[in-house]
Amino acid sequence: MGVAQHPHTLGEGGLEQRNGPHKIPRIPVGTAWGYGLGDGTAIQLLLGVVVLAVASVVWGLFCAPRARFRLPLAGVLAFKALVLGGSAVALYSMGHSVAGVILGAVMVVNTALAETFRRRPPAAS
């Protein structure tokens, strides 16, 4: 019995189903950025957790291969730009400009390749 494919994946084990190295920094970078927004330890911890939670929920609802809400390609790309691009911008704004630019470039190239080579669902007849 085959696995049902989400229209935004490249198939089983494809580019979009793997947690590539460009997706992993969104967790600690987002948390560190949120932590840096507040004054006082309690507020910093709260903001770090909130930023992580919001990014994770948005990703799971709209961007993940098994997302709860199926969006058209433009919508998926917009949410990916928000979450993944936000990590690159946060890294840049924390004073790691070279790392932020490299992370942003890797995200753009990976997303472009994933969308270019993604397996399209068969057309309904």
Order of alpha helices (4+ residues) and beta strands (2+ residues): alpha-alpha-alpha-alpha
